[in-house]
Amino acid sequence: MSERPHIVILGSGFGGLYAAKHLKNAAARVTIIDRRNFHLFQPLLYQVATAALNPSDIAYPIRSILRHQKNTNVILGDAAGVDPDRKVVKLTDGEIAYDYLVVATGATHSYFNHQQWAPNAPGLKTIEDALEIRRRVLLAFEMAERETDPAAQKAWLTFVIVGAGPTGVELAGALSEIARQTMVRDFRNINPSSARVILLEGKDRVLPPYPPDLSEKAAKQLRELGVEVITSATVTNIDDQSVTMGETTIPTRTVLWAAGVQASPIAKSLGAPLDRAGRVMVNDDLSLPNHPEVFVVGDVATLKTPVPGVAPAAIQEGTHAAKNIQRLMRGQATRPFHYFDKGSLATIGRAAAVADFGKLHVSGFLAWFSWLAVHIFFLIGFRNRVLVILQWAWAYVTFQRGARLITDRQ
Ligand SMILES: Cc1cc2nc3c(=O)[nH]c(=O)nc-3n(C[C@H](O)[C@H](O)[C@H](O)COP(=O)(O)OP(=O)(O)OC[C@H]3O[C@@H](n4cnc5c(N)ncnc54)[C@H](O)[C@@H]3O)c2cc1C
């Protein structure tokens, strides 16, 4: 009897994990590889970065998630590339052969050819990024408290966020709330509520992918929270003392990057055409051109009809790739992928959010409540759901953020 086919899944984010789950009953050996031992719920990363949640509230061990899936093996490993001709995944410490492959290694932030800005403007993609942002933000208030020079103090109390997509908007709203509500009575020499939170956007409105009326409502809600919104602003330099836009320089000690996105470098090794963001241009069934046994899903892939880089798209694509692999195993033809858009939600702050459900546009408390419900629903792990509900309820009543720890002062 021939051995069962080997399906390898690279990445256990939304795309990879949902592909693995869908292969639960497949007559195959499934191996899922990730450089982390946990699945990370990225949509709530900003809450770790702004001290509202702890890292373990939004991450869950992959082994635990797939504990009952007997055909699936979990490997902690770092992929260096794929050789589609030899059908192997190259790890930094070995190789793994496959019959079918799902590549779901996601994306990271892009500094648009200004990589030198990275040390002074961290982006938000990993737990480490979130903890680094938390450290910088909390430390800025501490440094301002001890600073005697008013101009230097002002720079410590100025926070600039570059990029007004959903992540930039979430960060700006949360930072403003920290300054005006959480920290307001905790210092003696500074008034935290005098902190400036400045949100810069290169396009002419915040939340550019959303309909203009919701962008307007989001900008209004941000301003009500005390955020200074500057649109059509192109950043020309960032250093450890300031952000510059052409002739204008803003003195600041804390810059956060929420602008560009770049696909995982694994994409290059697949040898297929890439788009400008480095994403693999896949066939309409999500397979790699000339390699029907390889599927590429989530943020590392792009289709002729573009699909947004969001969790539901990665989940749907991961599930679809798993279905197509099972069809191939049965000798059937694959099916094209169609994205089912359930709408988009962006939160801004306490009872402030916008929601785009196609013809229905919602803002304010209702949108915010929908955002809470959706994020709790998709959060993996019963313990995480309970803890997050409790912490959100506590924060709502007390305005406090329980994870205000500076763990590394360098
Ligand atoms: C801060 C932030 C907020 C977001 N907010 C929202 C939101 O509110 N709503 C929404 O729908 N979407 C949101 N998104 C987008 C959403 O998280 C992504 O679209 C989604 O995670 C994409 O899933 P994926 O499986 O393609 O990649 P990911 O979820 O990024 O998973 C990729 C996995 O691959 C692993 N990996 C990468 N490279 C390697 C390698 N070389 N070797 C081994 N393993 C590797 C990574 O460790 C990771 O586990 C947000 C993203 C961020 C960063």
The ligand as an ORCA input file, in Angstrom:
! r2SCAN-3c Opt
* xyz 0 1
  C      -1.545     45.179     13.581
  C      -2.476     44.462     12.642
  C      -3.844     44.636     12.775
  C      -4.709     43.968     11.924
  N      -6.064     44.152     12.106
  C      -6.908     43.428     11.359
  C      -8.315     43.513     11.598
  O      -8.772     44.255     12.479
  N      -9.147     42.747     10.834
  C      -8.659     41.906      9.872
  O      -9.436     41.194      9.244
  N      -7.350     41.826      9.601
  C      -6.464     42.558     10.329
  N      -5.120     42.466     10.091
  C      -4.654     41.676      8.935
  C      -4.631     40.193      9.238
  O      -4.048     39.948     10.492
  C      -3.872     39.499      8.120
  O      -4.524     39.765      6.900
  C      -3.805     38.010      8.358
  O      -3.076     37.735      9.528
  C      -3.165     37.303      7.170
  O      -3.100     35.930      7.440
  P      -1.931     35.061      6.834
  O      -2.210     33.659      7.222
  O      -1.736     35.384      5.405
  O      -0.592     35.575      7.562
  P      -0.240     35.679      9.101
  O      -1.450     35.635      9.946
  O       0.666     36.850      9.187
  O       0.580     34.349      9.397
  C       1.824     34.080      8.831
  C       2.492     33.000      9.660
  O       3.646     32.551      8.958
  C       4.732     32.437      9.861
  N       5.963     32.629      9.079
  C       6.293     33.699      8.323
  N       7.464     33.494      7.725
  C       7.879     32.278      8.106
  C       9.040     31.509      7.818
  N       9.990     31.960      7.001
  N       9.170     30.283      8.396
  C       8.209     29.807      9.241
  N       7.101     30.500      9.541
  C       6.927     31.717      8.972
  C       4.488     33.541     10.876
  O       5.167     33.253     12.093
  C       2.968     33.512     11.006
  O       2.539     32.640     12.028
  C      -4.208     43.117     10.925
  C      -2.824     42.940     10.774
  C      -1.969     43.601     11.642
  C      -0.473     43.392     11.509
*
